[in-house]
Amino acid sequence: MGRGVETRRSFPKGFLWGTSSAAYQVEGDNKHSDWWDWERQGGRIANGDSAAVACDHYHRYREDIGLLRELNQNAHRLSIEWSRIEPSEGMFDTKQIRHYRDVLGEMREQAILPMVTLHHFTNPLWFVRKGGWTSPDAVRAFMPFVHRAIDELGDLVGMWCTINEPSIYAANGWITGEFPPGDHGNLAAQYRVTRNMHLAHERAYAAIKRRWPDVPVGLSHHKFLLLPASLKRRDVLAARAAQAVTDRWPVAPGRLKRIVEASADYIGIAHYWGQLCAFDPRRPRDQFVRRFNPPGPLTEMGYVSDPSWMGSVLHELKRYGKPVYITENGLATQDDAWRERYLAEVLSQVHGAIEEGVDVRGYFHWTNLDNFEWARGYTCHFGLIAVDRKTMERTIKASGRAYARIATQNAVGVLD
C-alpha cells in the first residue's frame, strides 16, 4: 500500500498561530508566590524539582521571543505574575511593571500579538494569608492588581484572558490536593473558589472594557472531556454529571452556569485529554462516578490524548456564535514524532470545525518551552523547544519546525 496523498487544508486569513506559557512555570525566582512556599514543602513536587530557576525566562525573554519569531508565530499567550507586581498588599513594584512592559514591547517589535492572562494558578503570599480565593474579600483584593495592569500595560496588550482554567485551579487545590492549599475533597471550598473567580472575571472584564473597549477580553476554560464508559443509561448520566461539575461554576446561590457563557468577547478553550465515566455506587465522594482512561498510549501526564476529541469540543461551542481561541492544547511526551503527528491531526480537527461553522480564530500550542509543570516538576515535556536543565540552552525540536511550517503556510497538510 502507498503512503496516501497529502492534502493541504488552509486556515482563514489572519488566523493566530501561537504558543501559551505561564509566568511561574518559566520565569524563575517568583519568591513572593504561594507556589514558592508550596514547592519547598517536602513531597509536593516530583523529584523535589523547583521553579527557582525554571527556564530563566525572566532574563532570557528576548532570546525566547526571538525563537517564537523564528517559529513564525504571530501571537503568544503569556501570564503576568501578580506576586511580582504586587508583592505586598497595596504596594506595587514599578521595576516589575517596567519588566513586563519590556516583554510586551519586545513581542510587539517582533510582530507577535500578546494575549495576556491575569491569573494563571498563582497568588501572592499576602493574598493567601488573607484566605485567598475562599475569602469573601477575594475579589476586592484582586482588583487593584487588575486596574494597575490595565493602566500600565494595556496599550501593549492585544487580547486579555482574565482567569486561566478556574475549574481546574479549584479542583486541584481543594479536591485532589495537588495545588496549594492542598485540601482534599472539600467541595464547599471548591464552589466558593469558583464563585469568587466568576465574580473576579466579571469585574475584570467590565474594568478592561471601560478602559480598552476595542480589545477582546475573555477567559480560558479547561475542557476535560468526560465520556460514558458504555451506552448504559447509568454510565451516560454519570458522564453527564461529571462533565457538568467541570464545565459550570456558581453565579448565584443555588445557580450554576456554564463557564463558557461568562461575559466575554471570545471563548477561550483549553483541551488536552478525556476519560471514561462509569456509575459506581461505592464512590459517594466522587459523585458515584468511576473515571478511567480509554484504550490508547499514555502521555507523561498519565492520560490518553485523542486528537479527534478536539472536533467534539469545538462543535459544542458553535451554538454560542462567538469567536473561539484554543488557548492551550498539546502533548506531554519525549516522543517528538508523536507530537508532530498529533499536531497535524488535531489541527485537521480544528480545520474541520471551521469548515462546519465554528468561528475558530487562533490556536495556542502548550507550550513553547519545556518547563516546570507544577506538581509534576520537569517530568512532563510539552514544549516545542527543549531546555537543557544545566545550561538553559534552547533547542528547537522537529515538532517546533513542523509547527513553524504550518504557521508560515497558514495550512496543515494531512495524509488522506
N, C-alpha and C positions, 0 to 999 in steps of 0.2 A: 504493500500500500504506500502511496505517496504522502508527503507531508501536508497536503492540502494547500489551498490558495489563501494568501493573506489579503484581507480587505482592510482598507483604511476608513475609519469612522471619524468624521470631523465633528468638532465641537463648535458651539456658537461663537461668533466673533466677540472678543472681549472677555472670554472665559478666563477665570482666575486660576492659575496653576501655582500652588504654593506648598509650604510645609507649615506645621504647627510646632510650637515649643512652649515651655513654661519656665518662668524665671528661676524658681528654686532648683529645678532639675538640671539647669545648665550653667548658671552664673557662678556659683561658689560664694562662700563667706556671707551667707544670709543669717547672721548670728542673732538678729532680733526676731526671727521667725519661730513659731511654735514647733516646726519640724526640726529646727536646730537642736532644741532640747529633746525632742522625741527620739531622734536618732542616736542620742547619747545615753539613752536608757538601754540597758543590756537586752539583747534578744529581739529588738524591734525591727532591725534591718538585716536582710540576708547577708551572710558572711561578715557582719559587722561593718558593712560599707558605710561611707559617709559622703555627704554633698559639700564637705568643707571646701573642696576644690571644684567638684562637679566637672564641668567641661572648661572651666575658667573662661566662660563666655563673657563675663563682665569685662575682662581685659582684652579678649580676643574678638570682640564683636565685629570689628572692621574686617578681619580675616573671614569670619563666619558669614557675614553679609556678602562679601566678595564671592564666597563659594555658592551662595544662593544665586547670585548673578551668573556665575559660571554654569549653573544648572538651569539657566534660562527661566527662572521663576519670576513672575510678575507680581507676586503677593507673598506675604508671610504673616502668620498669626503668632503673636507673642504676648506674654503677660508682663505687667509691671508689678514689682514686688511691693505690696502695701507696707510691709515692715521696714523696707528701706526708706520709703518716702515719709512715713510717719512712725519713727522708731519709738516715740513716746506719745501718749495721747495729747493731741493738740500741738505737737512740736513737729514741724515739717523741715526736712533736710534739703536745703536748696542745692547742695552739691549733687545729691542723688537725682533730683529733678533735672538738673543740667545733664547728668549722665544719660537719662532716658531721652532727653531732647537730642543729644548727640547720636544715640542709637537710631531714633526715628528719622533724624535728619540724614544719616548715612543711608538708611533704607530708601528714603526719597531720592537721594542723589543717584542711587543705583536703579531707579525706576521700579522699586518694589513697594507695592501698596501695603501699608501696615494695618492689620486688623488687631486691635489692642484689647486684651482681656483684663478686666479689673480685678477679678478674684479667681485664682486658679489653685484651689485647695489649701493655700497657706494664709496664716494670720499673724499679726504682731503679737508678741507675748503679752503686752499690756491688755490687749483686747480679750485674749483667752482668760487672763486672770480676773476679768470682769464678768466671766460667764460665756464669752464667745457667742456663737450663733444660737445657743439655747436661751440667751438672756433676752428679756423684754426690751432691753436697751440696745440690742444689736444693730438695728437699722440706723438709729440715731448716731451710734458710734462709727458706722461705716461711711456715712455720707460726707463728712468733711474731707476724707481722702478722695472720694469721688469728685467733689467740687474742685479740689486742688488739681487733680489730674485733668479735668475738663478745661480748666482755665489755663494751666501751664503747658499742656501737651496737645490740646485739641486741634490746634492749627496744623499739626503734622499727621493727625490720625485719619486714615481712610475709611475705617469701619470700626465700630465698637462692639465688643462682646462683654456684657456686664458680668455674668456668672458662668463659670465652667462646670457643667455636669452636676447640678445640685443634688440630684437623687443619689449619685454615686458617692459624692462627698459625705452626705448624711449617712448612707448605708455603711460605708467603710469606717466612719468614726463612731457610730452609735449602735450598729448591728453586728458587724463582723469584728470590729476592734482593730482593724488593720491600720487605720489612721488615728492620729490623736483626736479625742482624748482616750481612745482605746476601750470604749464602753462596749458591752455585748448585749444584744437582744433588747435594747431599750427603745421600743417602738414609739413611746410617747416623746422621747427626746428627738428621735428622728423626725417626727412630724413637726415639732417645734422649730427645728433647724430649717426644714424645707419651707415652712410657713414664713419664717423670717427672711429666708432667701428670696421668696416670692415678693415680699414687700420691698426688700432691698432692690431687686431688679426693677420693679415698677417705679420706685422713687428715682433710681439712677437713670432709667430710660427717659422719664419726664425731664430730669435735670439736663441731660445731654441734648435732648431735642430743643429745649429752650435756648441753649447756648449755641448749638450747631445744628439747626433744623434740617439741613440738607445732607447730613452724614448718616448713613444707615446704622441702626442700633438693633442688636438682638442679644441672644444668649446661646449657649451650646448645651443641647440635651443629649445625653448618652442613651442611645437606643440599644439596650441589651435585649436581643431578640429571644423570646421565650416561646417555644413551640410545643404543642401537645405530643406526648410520647406515643399516643395511639389515637385512633378515631373514636374511642370510647368517650361518652359524654363527660364522665368524671374527669378524664385527663384533659379534655378540651376546656372544661370550666376551670381546672387547676391552672392551666397555662394562661387563661384569660385573667384570672385573679392575680397571678404573679406579675403579669405584664402591667396590669393596672397600677400596682404599687410602684413600679419603677418609672411609669410614664406620667404620674399625676402628683400634684402637691396641693396642700391645703390653701385655699384662697379666702376662706371664711370659716367660722366654727361649723363643723359638720359638713363642709362642702369642699369637694375635691374637683380639680380641673386639670386638663392635660397641660403639661409644661409647655408644649409647642403652641398653645393658644395664648401665651402671655403677650403683653403689649410688645410688639416688635415690628421692624421693617422687613425682616427676613427670618427664616427658620434656619437655625444652626443645628446640624445633626452630627453626632459622633457615633460611629458604628464600627465594631470590631468582630464580635462573636455572638454565638447563640447557644442555648442549652435546651434540652428536652425536659418537659414537666409531666410528672405523673401524680395523681392523687394518692396520698399516703396518710391514713388515719392515725398513724403513730407519730406524726410530726406536727403537733399543735403549735409549737413555737415557730414553725416555718410555714404557717398558714395551711397546714396539711398538704404541702407540696414537696415532692422529692425532685430535685433538679440534678441532671447528669448530662454528660457530653454525648452528642450523637457520634456515630462512627466517623473516623477520619483522623488525619495526623494532628497531633497536638502542637501548639506553639509553645514557646518558652513560658508563656503566662499560664499554660495548662488548659487552654481552651481550644475548641475547633473554630477555625475561621473559614467559612464557606463564602466565596465571592458572590455567589448567586443570591445570597441573602440581601445584598445591598439593593437589588431591584425591588424586593418586597418592602424594605424600609422606606425607600423613596416614593413608591407608588402610594403608600399610606398618606403621604403629605400633599398629594395632588389636590385634595378637597379644600385645602386652605387658600389656594390661589396666591401664595406668596413666593418671592424668590427664595431659593434654598441654597445654602452653602454647606458642603460637607466639611465640618470644622476639624474632624480627626478621622483617620482610617489608616490602618497599617497592619504589619505582621511582625510579631516578635520571634525572630529566628536568626541563627547564624548561617542558614542555608540561603544564600543570597539569590541563587537561581530560583528558588521557590518564591522569594519576594518579587522578583522580576515577573514571574508568571502571574502571581497574584495581582500585581498592579494592572497588567493588561486585562485580566479577566474582570476585575472589579470595575475598572473604568469602562469596559464594554457594557456592564450593567448600568452604569451612570448614563452612558450614551443612550441605551435603550429607554431609560426612564425619561430622558429629554425628548426622545422621538415620540413618546406616548403622552407628552404634555406636561411633565413635571418641570418647573422652571428652575432647573439647577444652573447656578451661575459660577460655581467655583468648587475646587477640590483642594483641600489642605491635608497633605500626607503627614501622618505621625510616624516619624519625626525627621528632622534634618540630621541631627547628631545622635549617635548612641549616647545615652545619658543616664542619669540617676532615676531609676524607675520606682520611686517611692519605696515601699517596704521590700521590693524585690532587689533594691540596690542596683548593681551593674550586671545582673544576671540575665536581663532581657534586652535584646538588641533590636530596636525598632528603626534604627537610623539608616538613611541613605548614605551617610558619611560615617566611617569608623573613626573612633578617637582612641589613640594609644594611651592607656591609663598612666603610663610612666612619663612619657614625653609630651603628651597632649597633642601630638601630631595628628592632623586630619588627613584621611584618605577617602576619596570618593569611591563608593562601591559601584560595581557594574549596574546594580539596580538604580543607583543615582544617575548614571549616564543614560540608562533607558528612560528614566522619568524626564530627563532633560530633553531627549529626542521627542517625547510625547508633547512636552510643553512648547518646544520650538515649532513643531508641525501643527499644534493645536488639534491633534488627532491621535487615535490609538489604532495600531494595527492588530487585527485578530485573525487567527487561522480558522477558516471555515471548513 
